[in-house]
Amino acid sequence: MPRYNLENKRGVINAKKNVDYHASKGHVIDQKHIKKTRSNLQNRSLHLYYKLVAEALLEVGYNFIYRNPFTGDEIEVPYTEDLVKKRIWQPLQETLFKIESTTKLETHMINDILTVLTPWLTNINKYVSFPNKNDLLIKQMNELDK
């Protein structure tokens, strides 16, 4: 079943055409409301934020400590985008919203997590702002230069 974004005129027109077509054929159709989570731009911004946080943690000398479950040995691992997502961001979202997957986050939830995370980063003398459109454009231009 196709998806239609009913927030824009084209989506409404296409949805109506689809319903009219199925009505003319006497079909029974199912409709499902899909709660809007976040845009592709917000998703890219979120992943860029993980990377920026990892870089900030490395700048102040923070590493992730992995404890070997068999020997108990500790291994220091530099923070990465993925470690920030899995070991910092996701535990916060699970605690605050009981949501495991970042794909289910809504914009206001991201803002709430940032409200918790930003003071912690500031306490270690690192302020990491959430990326905006300009930050993403600069990142894309830098990647083209590589």
C-alpha positions in Angstrom: 0.0 0.0 0.0 1.5 3.4 -1.0 2.2 6.1 1.6 0.8 9.6 1.4 2.1 12.6 3.4 -1.2 14.4 4.1 0.7 17.5 5.2 1.2 18.6 1.6 -1.2 19.2 -1.2 0.4 16.6 -3.6 0.1 13.9 -0.9 -3.6 14.7 -0.3 -4.4 14.7 -4.1 -2.6 11.3 -4.6 -4.3 9.8 -1.6 -7.8 10.9 -2.9 -7.0 9.4 -6.3 -6.0 6.1 -4.8 -9.2 5.9 -2.6 -11.4 6.9 -5.6 -9.8 4.2 -7.7 -10.4 1.5 -5.1 -13.9 2.8 -4.5 -14.7 2.6 -8.2 -13.6 -1.1 -8.2 -15.5 -1.9 -5.1 -12.4 -2.8 -3.2 -12.0 -2.9 0.6 -8.9 -1.1 1.7 -7.1 -0.8 5.0 -5.7 2.5 6.2 -3.1 2.9 8.8 -2.0 6.1 10.6 1.7 6.3 10.8 2.9 8.6 13.6 5.5 11.0 12.3 8.8 10.6 13.9 11.6 12.6 12.4 12.8 13.7 8.9 15.8 12.5 7.0 17.5 15.8 7.8 16.9 15.2 11.5 18.2 11.7 11.2 21.4 12.9 9.5 21.8 15.6 12.1 21.4 13.0 14.9 24.2 10.9 13.5 26.4 13.9 13.0 25.7 14.8 16.6 26.9 11.4 17.7 30.1 12.0 15.8 30.6 15.5 17.3 30.1 14.2 20.8 32.6 11.4 20.2 35.2 13.9 19.0 34.5 16.2 22.0 35.0 13.3 24.4 38.2 12.4 22.8 39.4 16.0 23.0 39.0 15.9 26.8 40.7 12.5 27.1 37.6 10.4 27.7 37.6 6.8 26.4 35.1 4.1 26.5 36.1 1.4 29.0 35.3 -2.1 27.8 35.4 -4.8 30.4 36.2 -8.2 29.1 33.5 -10.5 30.6 35.8 -13.5 30.8 39.0 -12.0 32.3 37.7 -8.8 33.8 40.4 -6.9 32.0 39.6 -3.3 31.0 40.4 -2.1 27.5 40.2 1.6 26.7 38.6 2.2 23.4 38.3 5.7 21.7 34.8 6.9 21.5 33.2 6.6 18.0 29.9 7.7 16.6 28.5 4.2 17.2 29.7 4.0 20.8 28.1 7.4 21.6 24.8 6.2 20.0 24.8 2.8 21.8 26.4 3.6 25.1 25.3 7.2 25.8 22.3 8.2 23.7 20.3 5.0 23.6 20.5 4.3 27.4 19.2 7.9 28.0 16.3 7.4 25.5 15.4 4.0 27.1 15.4 5.6 30.5 13.4 8.6 29.5 10.9 7.1 27.1 11.2 3.3 27.2 12.1 3.3 23.5 14.9 1.1 22.3 15.2 2.2 18.6 16.2 5.7 17.7 13.9 5.4 14.6 10.9 5.6 16.9 12.0 8.9 18.5 9.9 12.0 17.9 11.4 15.5 17.7 10.4 16.5 21.2 12.1 13.4 22.6 15.3 14.3 20.9 15.1 17.8 22.5 14.5 16.2 25.9 17.5 14.0 25.6 19.6 17.0 24.5 18.4 18.8 27.6 19.9 16.0 29.7 23.0 15.4 27.7 24.1 19.1 27.1 24.7 19.9 30.8 26.8 16.8 31.2 29.0 17.7 28.2 29.2 21.3 29.5 30.5 20.0 32.9 33.4 18.4 31.1 34.1 21.7 29.3 32.6 20.6 26.0 29.6 22.2 24.4 28.2 20.3 21.4 25.4 22.0 19.6 22.9 19.9 17.7 23.7 20.2 14.0 21.6 22.4 11.8 21.2 22.6 8.0 24.3 24.6 7.6 26.4 22.1 9.5 25.1 19.3 7.3 25.9 21.3 4.1 29.5 21.9 5.4 29.9 18.2 6.2 28.7 17.2 2.7 31.1 19.7 1.0 34.0 18.4 3.1 33.2 14.9 2.1 33.2 15.9 -1.6 36.7 17.4 -1.2 38.1 14.1 0.1 
